[in-house]
Amino acid sequence: MNRRTLLLAAAVAPWVRPALAAESVIDSIKARGVLRSGLSTFVPWAMRDKQGELIGYELDVARRLAADLGVKHEPVPTAWDGIIPALLAGNFDMIIGGMTITPARAESVDFTEPYSFSGVAMVASLKTAPGLSRLEQFNRPDFTLVARRGTNAVPTVQQMLPLATLRQFDDDAQALQELLNGRAMAWFTSTPKPAFSVVDHPADLYQPVKGVLVAQKDAMALRKGDTKALGVLNDWIAARHADGFLAGRFHYWFEGRDWLSLVKS
C-alpha cells in the first residue's frame, strides 16, 4: 500500500467508522428475528442433554433474553479459545457463555454489567498429591497441573504457581480425565465443577483449598462501540436481577444438581 493510499484511508476512516457503528446489533437481531449467541460447553453453563440438545444456565439466560426481545434464539457452539475472534468476525451477535471480565479481553470486546458470579477453584488427586492443604504446596517443578485453554484458570495458575508445569486442554473433560488417570496433581477450573467432581469421584479426588482462589464476574460480550446494545442489555440484566430470574436460574444450575438426570442415565 503506497503513501497516497494510506493518507486517503486515514482521511476517510473517521467518516466511515460512525456509519459502520450506526446500526446496533439489537437492530440487526430484531430485523432478523433471531438472537445468535456464541458459547462453548462448560458444565453447568452449557452442555448437551441425553437428546443432544444444549441446556444449562447460559441457555436459560439467552432464551429469556431472546423472548424479551421478541425474537427466537439460536445458540452457536464455538471453541472457547477462538470465541472472541469468532464474535469479531460476525459469526454471532454476542457471547453469552459465562465469560469472565478481564482487562485483556476488554481490549477486544465491550462487556455488559455482570449477570453471574463465579470463581477459579481447584481439585486435587488423592493418588498423586495426597494430604495437601495449602495452595503453595502445589508450587513445585515436579508437579503437573491442568486447566482448560483460554479460561481464566490459566493465568490464575501461571501467576500463583509459577514453578509448576501447566498443561492446557481444549475441553474440561480432558483435563479431568488427565487428573483421574494419575497424570496430574490438580485441576484448576471454574466453580462449581471442582466440588461436583469430588462428589462424583470421592475415592480419587479432594479439595485441598476450599472456596475460590480468584473471584470472577461473568458478563455478555459485544463488538466494540455498540452503545445502544450495551444500554439495552444492561437494562435487561438489571431487570432480571430485580425480578429474581437470574438468581433463580443460578440456584438451579450451580447450587444443586437436580438437572443431572437430564444429562446422565
N, C-alpha and C positions, 0 to 999 in steps of 0.2 A: 504494500500500500504506500503510495507516494505522499509527499508532504501536503500537496494541494488537497488530496482526498481526505487526509487526516484533519486538516483545517475545516473543510466543508462539513465533515461528520461532527466535529466539535461544535460548529455553529448551529447545526440542525438539531443536535441531540436535545438541548434544553426545551425545544418546542415539541419534539416527538414524545418525550417522557410523560408530560402531563396528559397527552392524548391517549397514550397507552394505558395510563393509570385511571382514566376517566371512568371506565366501566368496572364496577366491583364484581368480585366473584359471586356475591349474593345475587346480582342481576343475572349473571350467566346461569346460576343454579335455577333461578325461577323461570327463566326463559326456556331452559332445557327440560324442567320438570323433574330433575334428578339431582340429588346431592351425592357426589362421588367422594368417599373418604378413603384416604390411604392408611393402611395399618399393617402390622405384622403380628404373627401369632405369639402371644405371651399368655400363659395361664396365670390368672383367670381374666385377663383383659380381653383376649380374643382367642378362640380355639374352635376346633371342629367337634360337632356332636356326632352321635352314632350314625346319623344320616348324611354326614359330610357338610352340614350347614354351619356357618360361622355363628357362634354365640359368645357371650361374655359382656363384661362391663362396657367396653368401648362400643359394642354393637348396640346395646341398650341406649347409650348416650347419643350415638349418631342417628339411630332410628327415631328417637324422640325429637331431636333437632330437626330432622327432615320433616316429620309430621307437623311440627310447629311452624315450619316454613311453607307447608302446604305442598310438599314435593315427595317423591319416592327416594329411597336410599339405596345406593349401590356401593358395597364395600370393594376396595381394590387392594387385595393382598400384595404386599411388596416386601422384598428383602430389607431388613432393618438397616443394614449398613449403607443401603442406597436409597433410603426413603426420602431424604431431603433433596437429592438431585432429581428424583422422580417427581416430587412436588414442583420444583423449579422448572422442570421440563413440561409441566402441564398435564401429567398423566392422571391427576385427580385434582379436586378443588382445595382440599385441606387435609392435614394429618389429624386424625382423631384416633390416637393409638398409644396413649399413656406416655407421651414424650415429655421427658423432664426438661425444664427450662435450665439452660446453661449459657454462659457468656459466648462460648464458641458457636453454639447453634444459633444464638441470637444475631450473629453476624450475617447469617444467611437467610433467616426467616423472621417473621414477626410472630410473637406469642400472644395469645389471649391471656386473660386472668386465669389462674389455676382453677380446675374443676375437680381435681382429685389430689390426694397427697399420699406419697409412699416413701420408700427409702431403700438404700442398699443394705442388705444384711448378708450373713454368711451361714453356711452349714459345713460341718467337717466330717471326716471319715473316722469311724471308730477303729478301723483296721490300720490306716496309715498315719493317723495323728491322734491317738487316744489320749484322753485325760488332760487336754489343754484347756485353759480357762481365760486366757488373755490374748488380745489381738496381736501384740508384739511377739508372741511365741511363734507366730507363723511367718515372721520376717527373717527367713533363713534361706541361704543359697541352695540348700538341698531340698527345699520344699517347692512342689509344683501346685499352683493354684489355677482354677479355671473360671472363665466368665464368658458371657456371650458378646461377640464382636459388635461394636457400635453402641453398646449400652453404657450407662453411667457407672456401672460396676468396674469397667476397665480403668478409667482414670482414678477411681477410688483405690483400687489395688495398687496401681502404679505409684500413687502418692503416699499411701500409708504403709505399703510393704515392698519397698523398692528392691530389697535383696532377694526376694523370692522370684521364681520363674513363673510367668503368667502365660497360660495357653488359652487362646481365644477360639471359640466355636461359633458357627453360624446359627446354631439352634440351642435353646436351653436343654432340650432332651439329650443332646450330645454331651453337653457339659456335665449334666447329672450322671449320665452313664459312665463317663470317664471317672467320676468320683466313686461310683458304686463298684467299678471294676478294679479299684485299688491303684489307679494310675495318677491320682491327685490327692492332696491333703485336704483341700477345702474348695467349695464353690461359692462364688460371690454373685448375688443376683438381687432382684427387687423383691420386696415383701409382697405377698405373704408366702412366696414359694419356699424359702428355707424352712419355715415352720411346718408347712404342708408336707415337705419331703421327709421330715423327721417322723411325722405321723405315719407316712406311707412305708418308711424303711427304718423302724425303730431299732432293729438289730444291727444296722450298718451305719447310721448317721446320728449326729448330735449337734446341738448349737452351743459352741464354746462361749460365744458372746451373745447375750440376749439383746433384743431390740435392734434399732437401726444404727449403722455406722455413719451414714450420711442421709439426712432428710431430703426428700425430693418434692418439688411442686410440679405437677403434671398439667400440661395445657395443650390446647389446639394450636397448630402451626399453620401460618399462611404465607403466601408470597409477599415480599416486602411492599409497603406503600399503600395497602388497601385499607384506608382508614374507615371506610363505610362498613366493611365486613368486620373489622375489629370491634367497632361500636355495636353492631348487631349481635355478634357472638358474646361480647362481654355482658350486654344487657340480658341475653338469654341465660348465660351462666349464673348471673346474679339472681334471676327469677327462679331458676331451678334449684339453687341453693336455698332460696327463701321458702319454696313450697315443699322442700324435703325430698324431691325426686333424686337428686344426686346422692344424698346421704342414704336414702333407702336402697338404691342400686349398689352403692359401695358396701353397705352392710351385707347385702345378699351375696355378693361375689367375693368379698375379701375377708369377711369376719365369720364365715361359716362355709360349709360345703354341701348344702342341700342340692346343689347343681351337679354333684359328682356323678349321680346316676345317669345324667344326660350324656356323659362322655365316656363312661366306662360300664362294661357289662357287670 
